[in-house]
Amino acid sequence: MAITLLDPEGLPKVGVYRQVAIATGSKLVFIAGQVAWDADGTTVGEGDLAAQVERCYLNIGTALAGAGGTFDDVVKLTVYVVDWTPDKMPRFLEGAARAAARLGVTPVPPGTLVGVAALDVPEHLVEIEATAVLD
């Protein structure tokens, strides 16, 4: 595997992601922000943050597979959530856990969560982009 994830001494152990990813592969993969669209472009889980997070992760999994990779190759996730407040975290984590179970992975690369006013389509509550490194 080209990725080593770690939490260096002196940084907090957050649990839902690692603080550092060390990549030694040779192929960089940049995945556009994924929203809660199915393959037909229909929004999944309108009004349901957990369902939309799950769909975003599943879409990233599909994109990774298309590039010849898996979530094990992800070095960074960036998450944009509409009208973010900390009380939304349990729904976010529920969606991520459901996606992880369906994908058979534990996606814990370094991540950044940013609250935003809106996304491209009013029904979208979350958008997630990924960067991966493959051997």
N, C-alpha and C positions, 0 to 999 in steps of 0.2 A: 504494500500500500504506500502511496506517495504522501500521505497526510499523517502527521502526528499532532494530536490535540492535547493541550496541557493547561494547567492552572499553576503558574509559577508561584513559589513561596513569596508572600508579601502582597499578593492580590487576592481578593475575595473569591471563594468558590461559590458561584451562583447556582449551579445545579442544572439549569436548563440550557446552558451553553458553556464552552470552555473559553478562557481568556485569550489563548494563543493557538494558532494553527501554523505548523511548520510544513511547508510543501517542498517536495523534492522531485516532482514529476516534470514532464517537459511540454505538456499540452494544456494551455489555459482555456477554460470554458467560461464564458460570461453569459448568464441566462437572464433575459429580459424580465422585468417585473411580471410575475404571474398573478392573475386575479382569479376570481371564482367563476371562470367560464368553463363549461364542458367543451368537448371536442367540436360541438356544433356552434359554439359562441353564445350559448344560453347561460345566464347567470344562475349559479347554484346557491341555494341557501339564502335567498333574499331576506335581509333583516336578522340573520343568524351568524354571529361572528365565528363561533366554533365551526360551523359547516363551511364557511368561506375560508377559514384558515386551513382546514383539512383539504379543501379543493386546491388551494394554492400549493400546498406541499405535494399533493399528488401530481399536479401539473409540473412542478419542478422535477419530480421523479421521472416523469415521462420525458421531459427535456433532457435530463441527464442520460437516460437510456438511449435517446437518439444520438447523443454525442459519444456513446460508448462508456458511460460512467454510471455511478450510483451516488447515493448520499454520502457514502464513505469518502468520496472525492471532494466534497464541498469544504472550502476553506473559509467562507464568509457568507452569511445571510444578512440582508437588510430588509427590515419589515416596516411598512408604512401603514398605520392604522388611523382611520378617520375618527376624529374627536376622542382621542385616546385619554383614558383616565385609568389609574391603577386598579380600580374595581373591575376592569375588563380582563385582567390577567387570568383569572380562572377559566374564562371562556376561551381565551387564546390558547392556554395550555391544554384544554380539553381537545380542541381541534388539532393541535400539534400531536398529541398523544394518539388520537384516532388515526391520523395519517401515518404515524410511525408504526402502529400496529398493522395497518394494511400493507405498508411497504416492507415490514420486517426489519426496520432499522431504528437506531436511536440518534436522531439528528441533533447533535450538540456542537456544531462548529461555532466559532465566534460569531456574535450577532449584534446588530444594532436595531433598536425599535424606535421609530420616530412617529410622533403624533402629527397628523396633517389635517387640514381643513376639509379637503375633498380629494377624490380620485377622478379618473377619467369618466366614469359612469356613476351616476348617483346611487345605484344599487350596490356598488362595491364598497365594502367596509375595510378591506385589507388588500395590500399588494406586497408580494415578497419576491426579491431578486436574489440570485445566488451567483457565486463565483466558485469554480471548481478547478482542480489541477489533476490531470490524468497522467499516468506513466506513458 
